[in-house]
Each structure stands twice: as C-alpha cells, then as structure tokens.
Amino acid sequence: IFMGALFSYLIAKMKPAEVGIAYGMNTAGAVFAPFLFGLVLIPQVGGQWALVVCWGAYVLLLLAGMISLSWKGRPLVLGMVNVLLLVLFLNKGINLLKMEPGYELVEKIEGLMGVVAVSDKGTREGPYQLPARKLQVNNQFRMGGGASFLERRMGNLPLLMTNQYDNALFLGVGTGSTMGVIADYPFQEVEAVEIVREVKEALPWFDEHNLSVLQDSRLQFHLADARRFVSSTQNNYDFILVDLFHPARDGAGMLFAKENFELLRARLSDDGLLAYWLPVHQFDPEGLKMVVRTFLAAFPDGHAILGSYSLNTPVIALLGSTKPLSVDLAQANQQIGEHINIQLAVENAEDLAASYLMDGQQLAAYAGEGPLNSDLFPRLLFHAPKGIYTPNAEKAAINIQEMRQFRTSFPSGIFRFNDDASGLRAKRAWQAAGIYLEGNEAIRQGNNQKALQDYIRAYKLDPSFSPSRGQLFQYALGSPENYSFINQSLNPSDRERLKLIREQSQYNNVLRSSQ
C-alpha cells in the first residue's frame, strides 16, 4: 500500500515529459529487486530484515522528498505513519512460522523457496522410538512427527514388491525417512531429487529417522525440479518412488500430468516398478479420479496399494510397470525377517498382501469416464485449489469409501506363494483389512457400536492383523464397560498383552496424580 501510494504521488508531482523516465526507473527497480532480495538479502539476513530494508528505503525516499522538494500535507502524514509502523514492526517482528502446540523451534533456514524449519517436542515416539521432530516448509507443509512409521512403510511396501535392486530414484525427499529404507536393500546406486535446497540442509536433524541416508555412499543427491530431472536424465531405473505432493501446491498439478507419467514409464527398466504416492486426504473425489484416469493412460495395467489405514490421513500408491506385476511373498517374508526396521513397518508377507487395493481394471471402474490431466489441458492445476476448502478428514473418508467399493476379490494372480497355507493366510489378512475399512466407515457415520463389531470380525478372521487388534485395545482401555466384552474376544496371548497395558496405564495415572 505504501509503495503504491508513494509511486502515485511521485507521478502526480512530475512534469508530463518526466513520467516516462519515472516508469522506466520503476521498471528497472522491478527487474533488479528480485535478484537483490531473493539472492542476497533474504538468504543472508532473512525475510524479516529484508522487508525492513525495503520498507526503510521507501521511508527514506519519502523523507528525502520532504527535505529536498519541500513536500508537505499528505506525504508528511504518510511518512509519519510509516515511520511509526516501521518502529512497531522492528519491535514486534513478523511471526513467519506457526509452531504446533508442544513443539519448539530448533532450526530455521530461509531461502528462495521460503522458510524451512525443524521443531522438536522433546520426546521419543512410535515403534522406532525416534525423536518427535517435524520438518516444516513455510506454514503449509509439515513432514515427520517422530514415529516415521508411515514414511518407512511407504518405502518398504513397494520395495518388497520388486525383485530388481540395481538402481533407484526417489523424487521428493522431505525428512528422508521414506528414502532411508534403502539401508536394508542391496541397491548399487540411488538418486534423490529435491527442489528445496534448505530441506537438504535440514536433513541432518533427521539422521535417526532416515538411517543417516545422507552418509550412504550409494546416494547421489540432486537439487532440481522433479519433472525437469526426469525429462533430462538418460538413466533407467529398477525402482522409482514419487513421494507425496499436495495437488493444490503451485505447479504441483503438472506432476500429475499424462506426459509426466509417460516420462516416468520411459525411465523404468524392463523389470522396473514405479510407486507414485498420493495423499488421499488432500484430493477431492473428482481430482483423485482424474489423477487415476491419467495414470492409467500411461499404465493401463496399473495397481493401487493402501499405505495406511488412518481415518484422517490415508495414502495410496499407484503402481506402474512395463511388465505384469508379480510379487513373491516368500521372498518378501524372508526380507522382512532379516531386517528389524522393515519388520516394524511391514510385519509380514500377509501385511503386504493386505495392503493391496485394486488392479487396473478395478481402478478404471472406480475412476470412470472423464477428462485427463495433461500439459495442454492442466485441469488439476485449476481444479485442486477448490478442494482445500473441504476438511481433509471429510475428503479422506469419501475417497476411501468410494475406492473400497471396488476392492472386490483377492488378487491371487498378483502374489506367488510357496504353498496353499501361505496363500490362505494372505487371503485372510486381505479380507480382514477390508472388514477393518468397513469399521472405519462406521466411525465416520457415528456408529461406534457397528465399528466395534467390524473390528472384532476382522480380528477373529486374522488375529495377526495389527490395526484391528490396536483398535480393540483402544476401545477396551477407553471404555471400561466394553473391556470385558472385548477381552473375551481376544486370544490368550492378546488378553495378557491387554492386561499388562492396562496395568501400566493405571500405574502411570496414579504416578501422575501423586506428582
């Protein structure tokens, strides 16, 4: 406002013949300012002080006009107001970051792409007992949180579905937790692409989360735009993983274009596998179906797997390959058994089979008829921002409910088993996952009693399916009237486990009250 008012006043005070000169000076300033502020001031002194310099320069310019050109009246008032505002601004500053409750800022790096921050809660969480730490880009995108369970699961699920481990490409790095799972796989070369330089600079804060992936001698790190990198590289890869991208983020819609999926297909080796992760909770139903249709245009024999069974933040991966997908569950089980970090993310081969959602035919039926997202018709680029006004939990529930309707039969042709018994175990786990998703839908509809019955059904079908066991434990511990009923539904080992958890919880409550 100040800049516009001052420029208008300057133009009004000039002679007609000088107006062109003023506009030329203004245009020259507009040309050089991005380089001065973007490349020099913001990286060196930060966004707040860069704004102070800019603001202060205009105040000085106005004061110079008052002194040398004897400006009076409105310019004087405008100058006084802005001097006062500048003093208040210097005293209070700008809060460029909003921290989540309980987290404290431990690192802040400002650069061309915005502010990258690391915050810490001071506790350890999850099955890996990792520091509760988040990576934040501006105020829109938060990654991590401490558990790193989902991030590592997103890396391990598709990696257990491939047999080739010569080289891999990871597009999008974040905290590096997904990429870090390469520590347990025999890749010869791994390449990673991240567009935000400051994200790479913050990675050492997450060494425990990503298994110190930056120190892995096999890793080659590229600071680049993901799509530009894929279009320029000449390498072919046995495995490509595309991490989560918010569809409404400026320019991200082009990462879901038909041409980009075709580029990724061209970069796969003969036995290569692409895993393209989608944040289901950040797409509205039509946007998600558009992406699925577009993906199938490049990978008609594609597949989908479910990364998490979360009610609020589910993620799915679209799998693409140049040959029919065939997963050796015995080999996957061996890989899981040899590495505890994999086992904590994917319990066994049955857990892997349970994550399977749909094949290409079912995906096509789910997506239905409609337009594609392409470079010439970037529909998602303009469609996705509308979805941000719908709560994420609502979008997640609708999308999962619609997809679940097309999860019709166990894909026995996709998985290879050593014997009939292992095939039967995998099928039971897959069926239990479907019943569990029914329970989640019941919760969304407010029918907690039906949800409890669904979780019990899923547990009885496959007691080793941990999501249903976890939900039953939560119901039992949170509702004393249900404890006995749920306890009778459990097998002896889980009854004992629940009893120990309950006793420990009661002890902790007594300890907290005494303090």
Salt bridges, closest charged atoms under 4 A:
GLU100 OE2 - LYS134 NZ 3.97
GLU100 OE2 - ARG142 NE 3.47
GLU110 OE2 - LYS108 NZ 3.84
ASP120 OD2 - ARG133 NE 2.69
GLU125 OE2 - LYS121 NZ 3.59
ASP184 OD1 - HIS339 ND1 3.29
GLU191 OE1 - HIS222 NE2 2.75
GLU208 OE1 - ARG124 NH1 2.95
ASP216 OD2 - ARG218 NH2 2.83
GLU262 OE2 - LYS258 NZ 2.51
ASP271 OD1 - LYS323 NZ 3.28
ASP284 OD2 - HIS383 NE2 2.82
GLU286 OE2 - ARG293 NH2 2.91
ASP328 OD2 - ARG416 NH2 3.38
GLU350 OE2 - ARG425 NE 3.60
ASP351 OD1 - ARG153 NH2 3.04
ASP375 OD2 - ARG227 NH2 2.51
GLU402 OE1 - LYS289 NZ 3.12
GLU438 OE1 - ARG457 NH1 3.82
GLU441 OE2 - ARG444 NH2 3.07
ASP454 OD2 - LYS450 NZ 2.67
ASP454 OD1 - ARG457 NH1 2.83
ASP494 OD1 - ARG497 NH2 3.85
